[in-house]
Amino acid sequence: MLLYPSVNKLQEKTDSRYSLCILTAKRARDIIEGKPILTEDESERPVSQAAKEVAEDLITYSRPEGLE
């Protein structure tokens, strides 16, 4: 269960829960593949680490125009 950052706080960073899920999952895969961790606080789980990076605005996304 993810306690920090809260899902409500994370959802403010994206336009939908789906976007949040995709963003976090893609970043977690990057971490598993060995890409560098962007925060100083390392977590045991890649998904938790990815969520922390999203909460700290280290990972963002942009929706291509015309796909709204």
N, C-alpha and C positions, 0 to 999 in steps of 0.2 A: 504494500500500500504506500502510495506516495504522499508524504506528509508535508515536505517542503521541497520545492515551492508548491503552494496549493494550486489546484486545477483552476480555480476561479481567477487567481492572479495570472496564471499562464494564458488563460483564454483571452485576457485583455491584450495580449501581444499579437493575436491573430484575429482573423475575421470569422472563424468558425472552429468548432471542435475538430472537424475533419482536417482542416489545415494544420492545427496544432498537432494532431496525431501523426500526420505525414511528416511534418517538419522534425518532430522529435524522433520518429523512427528512422528517418534517413540519417540524422546526425548520430544516433546510436549505432547504426551500421558502420558509419565512418570510424567511430571510436573502436569498434570491434576489429576493423580492418587495420588499425594501428595508426590512424591519423592523430596528430597531437591534441591533447586536452587543453582547452582554452581558459579554464579556471584554475586557481591554485588549490582549491578544495577538491581532491579526488575522491570519488565515490566507488563503491564496489561494483555497482551495476551500471552498464552503459546507458540505460534509459534514464536513470536518476541523474547521471552526469549530463546527459543531453538536456534534460529538463532544467537543470541549474543554469546551463549556458543560455537557454532560451529566456529564462527569468532575468538574467543579467544583461540581456540584449546583445549578447555576443554572437548569437545565431538569429538571423532574420530571414525573411522571404519577401518576394514581391510577386504579385499575380500578373501574368502577362496581359496586356490590354486586349479587350475583346473576349475574355474568358470569364465574365462575371455572371 
